[in-house]
């Protein structure tokens, strides 16, 4: 007689948290690595080039596993994921980091959890309480106020690009989360990258390449955002959400802005002002409250 052992829900939830934390850790290096690579490669080369590398990796994985093409009813959703995460976030964040520090970008990108929640409301037609919207507005005002103070009373073009990056990423995350209920999360990311590959490859070939050979540091940064930020990080992230639940394991993403600020100081020697620290903590608090009030 076969003896079965009862499943321990707390252990599964704990494993989910750690997997999600690993994915979040991968994502937290994205802005500093992009900031390192953009001056030597250029914004468009980084934005499209990393999508090409990730797309080729995804194509290899799908071919090795002999995965079947998703059903036609999934194509629109995969297109939204591709436009949001493969094109929108990559390009606009790369353009922003030409002019703003990585630590500054971390504060604005800190709105992503709340923005993703808003996008999920729009996609799933949920009706959250008014307090949810109040907290989201507070977070937006905190970021706009921080950006205006940093920009001597006005928003910079870099802040505009960062806000667009947040909007596109939120739509991609929300639709990707919806699709992951039917397709595994890694398949959603893989097929979105492969579907976008013809366009990203053409755009990368047409983008201006650097006149001189980039440094080793720039190549390492380009490799990181291509392999980990665009592809492998999602493996751990979606596995964590599957094991621990979106509402519970997803809370770990609230630490991402703080870690990104720390990596910016460590890797880029950026000056960490008291205003940046205060704004980052306020955005984290608003994102956390928005999760609780859904």
DAWO-V525871 format. One record per backbone hydrogen bond with DSSP energy under -0.5 kcal/mol. CO is the residue of the C=O (numbers start at 1). NH is the residue of the N-H. If there is no record, write none. Layout:
co=<CO | CO>
nh=<NH | NH>
//
This chain:
co=<2 | 7 | 8 | 9 | 10 | 11 | 12 | 13 | 14 | 15 | 16 | 17 | 18 | 19 | 20 | 21 | 22 | 23 | 24 | 25 | 26 | 27 | 29 | 30 | 31 | 32 | 33 | 34 | 35 | 37 | 37 | 38 | 42 | 43 | 44 | 44 | 45 | 46 | 47 | 48 | 49 | 50 | 51 | 52 | 53 | 54 | 55 | 56 | 57 | 58 | 59 | 60 | 61 | 62 | 63 | 71 | 72 | 72 | 74 | 75 | 76 | 77 | 78 | 79 | 80 | 81 | 81 | 82 | 82 | 83 | 84 | 85 | 87 | 88 | 89 | 90 | 91 | 92 | 93 | 95 | 96 | 96 | 101 | 102 | 103 | 104 | 105 | 106 | 108 | 109 | 111 | 112 | 113 | 114 | 115 | 116 | 117 | 118 | 119 | 120 | 121 | 121 | 129 | 129 | 130 | 131 | 132 | 133 | 134 | 135 | 136 | 137 | 138 | 139 | 140 | 141 | 142 | 143 | 144 | 145 | 146 | 147 | 148 | 148 | 149 | 151 | 156 | 157 | 158 | 159 | 160 | 161 | 162 | 163 | 164 | 165 | 166 | 167 | 168 | 169 | 170 | 171 | 172 | 173 | 174 | 175 | 176 | 178 | 179 | 179 | 184 | 184 | 185 | 186 | 187 | 188 | 189 | 190 | 191 | 192 | 193 | 194 | 194 | 196 | 196 | 197 | 198 | 199 | 200 | 201 | 202 | 203 | 215 | 216 | 217 | 218 | 219 | 220 | 221 | 222 | 223 | 224 | 224 | 225 | 227 | 228 | 231 | 231 | 232 | 232 | 233 | 234 | 235 | 236 | 237 | 238 | 239 | 240 | 241 | 245 | 245 | 246 | 248 | 249 | 250 | 251 | 252 | 253 | 255 | 256 | 257 | 258 | 259 | 260 | 261 | 262 | 263 | 263 | 264 | 264 | 265 | 271 | 273 | 274 | 275 | 276 | 277 | 278 | 279 | 280 | 281 | 282 | 283 | 284 | 285 | 286 | 287 | 288 | 289 | 291 | 293>
nh=<4 | 9 | 12 | 13 | 14 | 15 | 16 | 17 | 18 | 19 | 20 | 21 | 22 | 23 | 24 | 25 | 26 | 27 | 28 | 29 | 29 | 30 | 33 | 34 | 35 | 36 | 37 | 38 | 39 | 40 | 41 | 42 | 46 | 47 | 48 | 49 | 49 | 50 | 51 | 52 | 53 | 54 | 55 | 56 | 57 | 58 | 59 | 60 | 61 | 62 | 63 | 64 | 65 | 67 | 66 | 74 | 75 | 76 | 78 | 79 | 80 | 81 | 82 | 83 | 84 | 85 | 86 | 86 | 87 | 88 | 89 | 90 | 91 | 92 | 93 | 94 | 95 | 96 | 97 | 98 | 99 | 100 | 105 | 106 | 107 | 108 | 109 | 110 | 111 | 112 | 115 | 116 | 117 | 118 | 119 | 120 | 121 | 122 | 123 | 124 | 125 | 126 | 132 | 133 | 134 | 135 | 136 | 137 | 138 | 139 | 140 | 141 | 142 | 143 | 144 | 145 | 146 | 147 | 148 | 149 | 150 | 151 | 153 | 154 | 152 | 154 | 160 | 161 | 162 | 163 | 164 | 165 | 166 | 167 | 168 | 169 | 170 | 171 | 172 | 173 | 174 | 175 | 176 | 177 | 178 | 179 | 180 | 181 | 182 | 183 | 187 | 188 | 189 | 190 | 191 | 192 | 193 | 194 | 195 | 196 | 197 | 197 | 198 | 199 | 200 | 201 | 202 | 203 | 204 | 205 | 206 | 207 | 219 | 220 | 221 | 222 | 223 | 224 | 225 | 226 | 227 | 228 | 229 | 230 | 232 | 233 | 234 | 235 | 235 | 236 | 237 | 238 | 239 | 240 | 241 | 242 | 243 | 244 | 245 | 249 | 250 | 250 | 251 | 252 | 253 | 254 | 255 | 256 | 259 | 260 | 261 | 262 | 263 | 264 | 265 | 266 | 267 | 268 | 268 | 270 | 269 | 273 | 277 | 278 | 279 | 280 | 281 | 282 | 283 | 284 | 285 | 286 | 287 | 288 | 289 | 290 | 291 | 292 | 293 | 294 | 129>
//
